[in-house]
Amino acid sequence: MPRSRKYDGVVFRRKETPFWWICYRDRSGARRRESTFTQDWQEAQQLLRERLQARDSNVLDVVRKGEKLSLEQWADFFLENYSKPPVRAEKTHQVNLRVAKHIKGAFGRRKLVEITAYDIELYLRDRLRKTVRVKTALGNKQMGVLKPTTVHQELRVFRRMLNVAVRKKLLQANPCWGVEFPVAVRGLFRPHYVTWSEQRRIESQAPPHLRNIVQIITETGLRVYKELTPMRKDQVDFANATVWMPDSKTPNGIAEIPLTALAIEAFKSQTLISGIGPFLFPSDKNPSGHQKNLKTAWRKTLKRAGVPYFRIYDLRSTYATRLSAGGVADEWVTQLLRQGDAKVFKKYSQMKLQMKREALEKMNRQANEMPLDSGTATIQ
C-alpha cells in the first residue's frame, strides 16, 4: 500500500533551469520528478494533472514510455519486427514500406502520444490531393490523383502500426479509432459473386490453364498466388481426392483439403498440360519456376467473355457464397475457407444480398388472387 500523503503533487522551480518541474508519487508511493519543459505555470499544472490521472488509471508507465518514442522510431521498429516474413508476406511488407515512407515524411519526428485523430484526417485529405508519379525511361511522369482505395489502404497500415503500439503499451489508445475517412470508398471489400452462367462464359474464352484455375478455386476456395500457382504436383492425391497445403497465408491455411469431382477433373487436366516439371502451373518465361501473375490473361479473358472486370480473388468469395447458399453452416464455411477468425466470413456473406435480389425477382405478387379452380385441392 502506498503511504498516505498530504498533497498529490507539486509544481516547483529549480535554480539551474528556467523550466517548471513537477514532483508526484506513483502508485507504489515512489517519488517522481521530471521537467515540464515549459515556462508557463498553467501548462506545468496541466501536465501534473495528466500525470496524476494516468497514475490513477494505472497507465502512467505507458504514457511516459510513449512520450519518449517518436513515430519515425516506432515505424522503423514495426517494419523490422512486425512486417517482414514470416510474420507477414513479402508483398505485404513492400506495401508497408511504401506507406511508412509517406507517414514518416508527414509526421517527421513527432512523438507517438502527440498524434491525434485530427492530424491523421488532415494527412488523409492531403494524400487524396496528391498525384501519382511513375518513373519511366524518360523521367518521372505525372499521372492522375491517388485513388481513395489507395489512401484507405494507407490508413489500414497506419492503424495496424498503432494497434501494435497499443498492445506493446506505448499508447493508451489508437488515434485511428476516431478517424473518419474523408471520402466514401465505393465497392471496397464488396466481392463479386460469379454466377454459374458467367463462369461458363469465362471458361469458354479462357486459355486451358486459366480455365482450370477458375474451376479449382470455385470448387476448393484456394488462394490464387499464395497457394494455387506455386503448387507442386506431389501435393495432389488423386486416390484420396485431397490436396495438401504445406504453406499458406495463415496457420489455419496449412491443411489437407478435400476435392470435388469437378476439382479433380481440373487438376487432372492441368497435370496433362503442365509438362514434366514439378509445378502444376509452370512459368513460360522461367522453366524452373511457376506462374506468378495472371492479371493480363485474366483481364483479356473477361473482355472476350463480355463480363465486367472483377478480381480473380473473388472466385474464392464465390466458393464461400455457394457453400452458404447450399445450406452449409457459417462455422463450417469458415473452416472450409481455412480462416482463423469467423469475422472474416462477413466479407463474403455480403454477396448474399445479390442472391436475395435474384430470389425477389421470382416473387408472385398475385399469389393470393389465384382462382379456386386453379388445380389446388380444397379442403371440404
N, C-alpha and C positions, 0 to 999 in steps of 0.2 A: 504494500500500500504506500502510495506517495505521501510524504509528510504534509501536514496542513501548512498553509502559508497565508499571510495576510493579504498579499497582492498577487494577481496573476502574472503581471509583468510590468516592466518599466522602460521608458524611453530616456536615454541619457546621452551626454556628450563625453568625448574623450579629448584630451589636450592635443594629441598628435594628429588628429584628423578633423576636417570640418563637417563630416557627416554625422548624423544621428545614429546611435546604436540602440539596440533593444536587448533586454535580458528577460528571460522567462524560464519556466521549468517544463520539462516534457512529462509524459505520463508516468515515467519511473521516478520522477522527482529530481532528476539531474538538471542542473542549471545550464542553460544555453545562452551564449552571447553571440551576436552577429551584427554586422554593419548593414544599415538600410541603403547605403549609397545614395542618400538624398539629404539635402539641407533643409527640406521642408518638414516642419514638425508634424503637420497633419498627415502627410504621406507616411511618415515613420509610424504614427499611431495606427494608420490603416494596415500597414504591414504587420504590426504587432497583433492586431485583431485577427488578421488572416492566419497568423501562426497559431494563435490560441484556438481558433475554430478548427484548424487542421489537427491540432493535438487532441481536441475533444472528439473529433471524428476518427481518430486513430489512423490518419493518413499523413502525419507530419513528415515521416521519412520519405514518403512518395513525393511530396511537394518539394522537399529540399533537394532530392536527387534529380528530379526533372528540371529544376531551375538551373542546374549546373550543366545540363546537356543541351547542345544546340541541335536543331533539326538536321543540319548537314552531317554532324557526327552520328546521329541516330540512323540516318538514311544509309550511310556507308556501312554501319554495323548490321543493319537489316539486310542489305544486299549480300553481305558476306556470309551471314549465318542463317537467313530465313528465305533466301531467294534462289540460291544455286541448287542444282541437282545434288543429291537425290531428294531434297526437301520439296523442290518444285521442278517442273520440266524445264529444259533448256530454253524452249520457246517462251515460256512464262518469264524466265529470268531476263531474256532480252527485252521483253516489254517493260519489266520493272526497271531495267537500266535506263530505258528511254524516258519513262515517266519521272524517275528520280532526278534525271538531269534537269528537267523543267521545274520540278519542285524546289530543288536546291537553288536554281537560278532565281526563283521568285521570292523565296523566303530567306535566302542567304544564311547568315549565322544567327538567326533568331532562335531563342530558346524554345523548347517544346511547350512549356507552360504558357508562353506568350501568344501562341497561335490560337485564334478564335474561329468560330463558325463564320463570322462575318468576313474575316480575312480569306478564308477558303472560298467563300462565294465570290468575292472580288477576283480572286485568282481564276476561278472558272469562267467568269464573264470576260475576263481579259483573254483567256485562251480561246474562247469562242469567236473572238475578233481576229485572231491570228490567221495568217495564210500558210499554206503548205509550201515548203521549199524542197525541191528534188534536185539532187546532184546528177548532172549529166556530163558528157564528154566536153560540152561547150561551156560548162559552168553551171551555176545554180539557176534553176528555172522556177518562177513563181507560179503556183497553182491556185486553186480556189481556197476558200476559208475552211478551217477544220470542221469536220462533221461533228454534230452533237454526240454521236455514239463514241467517237474517239476521245472527246473530252470526258464523257461519262466513264469511260474505261480508266482514265487517269484518276478520277475521283475514287473509283473502286480500289485501285492500287494504293492511293494515299490513305484510304480508310483502313485497309488491312495493315499498312505500315504502322498506323497509330493504334490499331487494335492490339498489335503485338506489344507496343509500348505500354498500353494499359495493363496487359497481362503480366508484364515484367515490372509492374508497379513503378513506372516512371511518370505516369499521368493518372489523375483521378478519373477522368472521363475522356472519351474521344470527341473532339470538337466536330468531327464529320457527322456525328449523330444529329446535330442541329442544322445541317446544311440542306437547303432546298435547291435542287438542281434548277438553274435559271431557264432551261429550255425543255419543253416536253419532248422526250425521245420516243418517237413513234416506232412501233414494231420491235422495240428492244425486248429480247427474251420471249418472243412470240414465235415458237417454231411453226413451220408449215406442215400441215398434215397432208400426206400424199395419198390420194385416193387410188383405188385399185386400177381404175381406167387410166389415170395419169401414169402410174407405174408401168403399165403395159406399153403406153406410148413412148415412155422414156427408154424402156428396154429394147423396143423395136428400132430405135435410132442410135443406140449406144454401141460402141465397139465391144467385142466379146468380153474383154477383161472388166470393163466398166459395167456391163450387164450383170456379170457375176457378182460384182461388188454390191450393186443395188439389191440383188436377191439375198445375198448373205446378210447385209446389215438389217434389212427389213424382217429377216427371219431369226436373227440372233441378237441384234442390238449392239454389235461390236463397235468400238470406237474406230474411226476411219484410219487416222495416221498413227495412233499410238498402239493399236492392237492388230488391225487387219492388214495393212500394207506391209509391215515388217514380218508378217507371219511366215514361218518355215513349214515345209511340207510334213515334217515329222510331228508337228503339233496336232495334226488331224488324224483322228482314229475312226476310220470308216466302219470297222467291225462293231464298235460300240456306239457309233453315231454321236461322238463327242469331239470337242476341240479343247486343247489345254492352253491356258493363257498364263505363261510364267511371269509376265511383266505387264503392268497396267498403270493407269493414272493414279489409282488409289489402292491401298492394301486389299480392299474388298474385291477389286477387279481381278486379282490373282485367283483363278478358279477353273474348274472343269465345266464347260458349257455344253448343254445338250443341243443336238441339231434336229431340225425338222427334215422331212423328206425333200422339200424344196431346197433347203440349205445344203443337204448332202449332194444333190444333183449339181448345184452351183459350184461346190468345192471340187467335185469330180471333173466338171467342165474346165475349171481353171487349172487343175493339175495337168490336163492334157495339153494345154496351150502354154504352160509356164516353162517348158524346156527341161533341161537336165540339172539346172542349178538348184540350190537348197531352198530358194524363196518361192512362195506361191505367186508373188507379183514382182517379177524381176524388172529391173530398170533397163530401158532401151539404151541409155547413154553409158551406164556402168554395168557390165556383165556380172560383176561380183556383188552388186548392191540390189536394192529394191526400190519400188516406186515411192516417191516422197511427195509428189504434188499432182493432184488430179483436177486442179481448178480449170485449166484450159479445156481439157476434154469434157469436163462436166458442163461448162458453160456452152460449149458448142453443141453438145448433145441436147440440152434443154431447148436451145434455139431451134434445132432441127425438129424437135418434137412439138414445138409450139407451146411449150409450158413456160410460164413466167419464172424468172430465176429465183431459186432458193438455195440455201446452203446444203451441201451433201450431208452434213451432220444431222440435218433434220430427218434423215431416214431413220436414225436411231430413235428420234422422238416419235416417228410414225410407228415403229415397233412397239413402243410403250403404249401408245394410244390404242393400237389394235388389240393388245392384251387386255387393256382396261375395258374396251368396248365388248370384248368377248366374255366379260364377267369375271375376269381374274381379280382377286382382291388386291388392293393397293400395296399391302405388305409384300405380297408375292411379286408384284411388278417391280417393286424396289429391289428385291433380291435378284430378280432376273436381269435387272439393269446393272447389278453389282455396285450399287451405291451405298455409301456408309450412312447417309442421312436421308430419312424419309421426306424431309422438306424439299429435297431436290425434285421429287415427283410432282410438286405443284407446278413446276415449269412445264412439264409435259401434259398435265391434266388440263391446261388452258386450251388445248386443241379440242377438247370435248365440246367446246362451245360450237364449233363449226358442225360437228356431227349432230348436235341438238338442233341446230338450224335446219339441217337436212331432214331431220325427223319431223320438224314442224311443217315442212312443205307438204307432207303427206296427210296433214290433218284434214279430216272431213267435217266441214262446218255445218253440214246438213244431216248429220248422223241421227239427230233426234226428230227429224222430219220424214223419215223413211215410211212409206206406206205399209199398212199392216199385212198386205198380201205380197210382201217382198220376198217371201220364201222362208222367213223366220218362223219357227214354230211358236205357237202361242199356247199359253197355259190355260186350260179350261177351268 
